[in-house]
Structures are given as structure tokens and as C-alpha cells.
């Protein structure tokens, strides 16, 4: 090979053997070359020499989504998402795709186009297979003209969807009495999650307990909402529930209840009528039943009986 030194030849052969997993027969003249060479593992120079500073887009390309999230997963199951890298410029653009480096993520771009015309896209399929309950991270690097692009990949367990009601109504409640309703926060994975409940619109008539704590692994926490009206008005409050997990969205809940005096009166009457004749209703006077029947003959509806033969 003119123009190539022996050291260069050894490097080329070692690189080819590494890429193709070449197995040489015993006694081959090249076997000593591989045994004596201490050539290091081949590393993609695009990872060493290039900087990837922009996330999700650059001057000519845009990734959709810009960041990949595998929120919640099942151990041993393969989860899949797709990334579309689109040419948003007015001219053709090429790219080199550097795939994830960890064993938990695999990516493939089938039917990759050499040059992307304006508006065209390459589709990258990302597969994720977890082996334990923890946080995972990797990324896909896009080497292209202009600034190089980075597409982060996050994977993490989630408690489950925070099933807290959007509205809790106590309806009509007797003034001075206490009413309670219960809501459960459930965790379906073997990891503890912290939660916190804050009052956005506080009201002394409402109490939430406990307002923060930990949801145990594969367990649940009971949250109690207490309402004690002190006025003859409709009371309202608003609270927010947050769970300490990635990509968690706060849940807002509106509390409402009305103080009603008729209920207190009804309870007092119920206590006074204990032991009385059950056939007597609340609307019947306590001194007895009124006799009903037709008026005596000759009696006017609004006055006494008129004399016979009287004229107007």
C-alpha cells in the first residue's frame, strides 16, 4: 500500500475487525497483528469533537417532540415512542444521527433520507426497556449544518394519575356542626412519593388534613376535608395538590358548602318530639287535631249564621 505506513495498516485492519467481528483462522498471518495490537475501542468522533448545545431545534431542523419522556413504565416491557425530525428551512438539509449509548434505549431510523427537502422529515423510533425502578437518561444527537442538536430522553416511574376531584361540595349544612369527606391518594409502584396540599384561596370554614406527607409504596393515604359553617352564607375555598414526581401537573380543587338554619331547627324539633305519638306529624299542632267537616247549614263562609228570611 503506497503512502501508508505499517502502523496505519494495523489500525485499518483492527478497525475493520472491530466493526465486522472478524474471526481469523488459527495460524493466519494476520493473527499476530490483532494479538499484538492494543488498539482502543472505537469511539465515534462526532461525540468527541462536536458540541451539542441546542435542544430540540437548530437553524434548519426541528425535533417533534423536542424532549422525549417515558413517564411511568413496567419492568421488562418495551415502551416505544417516535421522534419526527423535520426540515424547517427553505433549502435542503442533511443530518447524521448519533444513537443512544446505553443498553436501555434503542433507536432506529428506517428509510433515512440523505438530504431532506424543505418540509420533509425523518422518523426515529425509540424503544425503552427498564430493568429496575429508577430514573433513566440518554439522548439522541443530530449532527447537521449549523448548530448540532440534542434530543434528551428521560424515563422515570410515576405514582399514577393524581385522582383528586376537581370539586367537592358539602351542600346545605347546619350552622355550627362539622362535616367531613375523604379522598384517597394511591401509589401503584414500589416507590414512595411525597405530596403537598396548599390552600390557594383559604377559608376558615374548611380544614384539610394532613396537608403534606408521603404516599407509601404500593399503598395509599387518606386525606380528610372538613367543613364547619359558622354563618348563613355559601362558603368557598380552593386548594392545590402537588406530587413530587417528574412532569407532574398540579391538581386544583374547589370546595363549597352552605350554612342552613332550617337543619338546626329540624334537629332541635326531632329531639323535642322524642317519645311523642309517632302518628302526629310536625305540621300538626301539639294541642290536638282540628276537626274537619262541612259548615252548619245557613252559616256564611266569612261570618255567623244569618236569620231566616232576612233581607239585604
C-alpha positions in Angstrom: 0.0 0.0 0.0 1.9 3.0 -1.2 1.6 6.1 1.0 0.6 4.1 4.1 2.9 3.2 7.0 2.8 -0.2 8.7 1.2 1.4 11.8 -1.6 2.8 9.6 -2.2 -0.6 8.1 -2.5 -2.2 11.6 -5.0 0.5 12.6 -7.1 -0.1 9.5 -7.2 -3.8 10.0 -8.0 -3.5 13.7 -10.8 -1.1 12.9 -12.3 -3.5 10.3 -12.1 -6.4 12.6 -13.8 -4.5 15.4 -16.7 -3.4 13.1 -17.3 -6.7 11.5 -16.4 -9.0 14.4 -14.0 -10.8 12.1 -12.8 -14.2 13.4 -9.4 -15.2 11.9 -8.5 -18.9 11.3 -5.8 -20.4 13.5 -2.3 -19.8 12.0 -3.3 -16.8 9.8 -0.6 -14.3 9.0 -2.8 -11.5 10.3 -3.5 -13.2 13.7 -0.3 -11.8 15.2 -1.3 -8.3 14.1 -4.5 -8.4 16.2 -2.9 -10.1 19.1 -0.1 -7.6 19.3 -2.3 -4.6 18.6 -3.6 -2.8 21.7 -5.9 -0.6 19.6 -8.5 1.0 21.9 -12.3 0.7 21.5 -13.6 2.7 18.5 -15.3 5.9 19.7 -17.5 8.0 17.4 -15.5 11.2 16.8 -18.8 13.1 16.5 -19.1 12.6 20.2 -15.6 13.8 21.0 -15.0 16.6 18.6 -18.5 18.2 18.3 -20.6 20.3 20.7 -24.3 19.7 21.1 -25.8 22.8 22.7 -29.2 23.3 21.3 -32.1 21.2 22.4 -34.8 20.1 20.0 -34.1 22.5 17.2 -31.5 24.5 15.3 -31.4 26.8 12.3 -32.8 24.2 9.8 -34.1 21.2 11.8 -36.8 20.8 14.4 -37.5 17.7 16.5 -41.0 16.8 17.5 -41.1 16.3 20.4 -38.0 18.2 21.4 -37.7 16.2 24.6 -38.8 12.5 25.0 -40.4 11.4 28.3 -41.3 7.9 29.2 -43.4 8.8 32.2 -44.4 5.6 34.0 -43.3 2.2 32.9 -43.5 -1.6 33.5 -40.4 -3.6 34.2 -39.4 -5.9 31.4 -41.8 -4.3 28.9 -40.7 -2.5 25.8 -42.1 1.1 25.5 -41.9 2.9 22.2 -42.1 6.5 21.1 -41.4 8.2 17.8 -39.5 11.4 17.0 -40.0 13.4 13.8 -37.1 15.5 12.7 -38.4 18.0 10.2 -36.5 20.4 7.8 -37.9 23.8 8.7 -35.6 25.8 6.4 -36.0 26.9 2.8 -33.3 24.7 1.5 -32.2 21.1 1.6 -30.5 19.8 4.8 -28.6 16.7 5.6 -28.0 15.1 9.0 -26.1 12.4 10.8 -27.9 10.7 13.7 -25.9 9.5 16.7 -28.0 6.9 18.5 -28.3 6.4 22.3 -25.3 4.8 24.0 -26.9 3.0 26.9 -28.4 -0.5 26.7 -31.8 0.6 28.0 -32.6 2.7 24.9 -32.5 1.7 21.3 -33.2 3.9 18.3 -33.6 3.3 14.6 -34.4 5.5 11.7 -35.8 3.4 8.9 -35.8 4.9 5.3 -33.5 7.7 6.3 -33.2 10.3 3.6 -29.8 11.6 2.5 -31.0 15.2 2.1 -34.2 16.5 3.5 -36.2 18.8 1.2 -38.0 21.7 2.9 -40.9 20.3 4.9 -39.7 16.7 4.7 -38.9 14.7 7.8 -37.0 11.6 9.2 -38.8 9.4 11.7 -36.7 8.0 14.6 -38.3 5.2 16.6 -37.1 5.0 20.2 -37.5 1.9 22.3 -37.0 1.7 26.1 -36.9 -1.4 28.3 -36.4 -0.9 32.0 -34.9 -3.4 34.4 -35.4 -1.6 37.8 -37.4 1.2 39.4 -35.2 4.2 38.9 -34.6 7.2 36.7 -33.0 6.7 33.3 -31.4 9.2 30.9 -29.9 9.2 27.4 -30.0 11.3 24.3 -30.0 11.3 20.6 -27.5 13.7 18.9 -28.2 15.2 15.5 -25.1 16.4 13.6 -26.1 18.8 10.9 -25.0 22.1 9.3 -25.2 25.0 11.6 -25.6 24.1 15.3 -25.7 20.5 16.3 -28.9 19.4 18.0 -29.6 17.3 21.2 -32.8 15.4 21.9 -32.8 14.3 25.6 -34.6 11.1 26.6 -36.0 10.8 30.2 -37.6 7.8 31.8 -38.9 7.6 35.3 -41.6 5.8 37.4 -44.8 7.6 38.2 -47.2 7.2 41.2 -50.2 7.1 38.8 -52.5 9.8 37.7 -53.4 12.0 40.6 -57.1 11.2 41.0 -58.2 14.2 43.2 -61.7 15.6 42.5 -61.9 18.9 40.8 -64.8 19.9 43.0 -66.0 18.9 46.5 -69.5 20.2 47.5 -70.9 19.7 51.0 -74.4 21.1 50.0 -76.6 22.5 52.8 -75.1 22.0 56.3 -76.4 23.0 59.7 -74.6 26.0 61.2 -72.2 25.0 64.0 -71.9 21.4 63.0 -68.9 19.6 61.5 -69.0 17.6 58.3 -66.1 15.6 56.6 -65.3 14.0 53.3 -62.4 11.7 52.5 -60.2 11.4 49.4 -57.6 8.7 48.8 -54.2 9.2 47.1 -53.0 5.8 45.8 -49.5 4.7 44.7 -49.3 1.7 42.3 -45.4 1.4 42.1 -42.9 0.3 44.8 -41.6 3.8 45.4 -42.6 6.4 47.9 -43.9 9.7 46.7 -44.2 13.0 48.6 -47.3 15.1 48.3 -48.3 18.6 49.5 -51.7 20.3 49.6 -51.8 24.1 49.7 -54.7 26.5 50.0 -54.8 28.9 47.2 -58.0 30.6 48.5 -58.1 29.9 52.2 -61.3 29.9 54.2 -61.6 29.3 58.0 -64.7 27.1 57.4 -62.6 24.4 55.6 -59.7 22.4 57.0 -57.6 19.8 55.1 -55.5 17.3 57.0 -52.9 16.1 56.6 -51.8 18.9 54.3 -48.5 17.1 53.4 -46.9 13.7 53.7 -45.7 10.6 51.9 -47.7 8.1 49.9 -46.1 4.7 50.7 -45.0 2.3 48.0 -48.0 0.3 46.7 -50.1 2.0 49.4 -52.5 4.9 49.9 -53.0 7.9 52.1 -56.4 9.2 53.2 -56.9 13.0 53.0 -59.8 14.4 55.1 -61.6 17.6 54.1 -63.6 19.1 57.0 -66.4 21.8 56.7 -67.8 23.6 59.7 -70.1 26.5 58.7 -70.5 29.4 61.2 -72.5 31.8 59.0 -75.7 31.6 56.9 -73.8 32.1 53.7 -72.2 29.9 51.0 -68.5 29.3 51.8 -65.9 28.6 49.1 -62.2 27.7 49.1 -59.7 26.5 46.5 -56.8 24.1 47.1 -53.9 22.7 45.0 -52.5 19.2 45.2 -48.8 18.5 44.1 -47.0 15.2 43.9 -43.1 15.1 43.9 -42.6 13.3 40.6 -41.3 14.3 37.1 -43.7 16.0 34.8 -46.3 16.1 37.5 -49.1 18.7 37.0 -50.8 20.3 40.0 -54.5 19.5 40.5 -56.8 22.2 41.7 -60.0 21.6 43.6 -62.8 23.9 44.6 -64.5 23.4 48.0 -68.1 24.7 48.6 -70.8 24.5 51.3 -73.7 26.5 52.6 -74.8 27.3 56.2 -78.5 26.5 56.6 -80.6 27.3 59.7 -83.5 25.0 58.9 -81.4 21.9 59.6 -80.6 23.0 63.1 -84.3 23.8 63.8 -85.2 20.3 62.4 -82.7 18.6 64.7 -84.0 20.5 67.7 -87.6 19.6 66.9 -86.5 16.0 66.4 -85.1 16.0 69.9 -88.2 17.6 71.4 -90.7 15.1 69.8 -88.9 12.0 71.1 -91.4 9.9 72.9 -94.5 11.6 71.5 -97.2 9.9 69.4 -95.5 8.9 66.2 -98.8 9.4 64.3 -98.6 13.1 65.0 -96.6 14.9 62.3 -94.5 18.0 62.6 -97.2 20.1 60.9 -99.9 19.0 63.4 -100.5 21.4 66.4 -99.4 19.8 69.6 -102.7 20.6 71.3 -104.7 18.2 69.1 -106.1 17.6 65.8 -108.5 20.1 64.3 -112.0 18.8 63.5 -112.9 18.9 59.8 -116.3 18.9 58.2 -119.0 20.9 56.5 -120.1 24.2 57.9 -123.5 24.3 59.7 -126.4 24.9 57.3 -127.1 28.6 57.0 -123.6 29.7 58.1 -121.8 32.1 55.8 -118.2 31.4 55.0 -117.0 34.6 56.5 -119.3 35.1 59.4 -122.1 33.8 61.7 -125.4 32.1 60.6 -127.9 34.6 59.1 -131.5 34.7 60.3 -134.1 33.0 58.2 -135.9 35.4 55.9 -133.5 38.2 56.4 -133.2 40.5 53.5 -130.4 42.7 52.3 
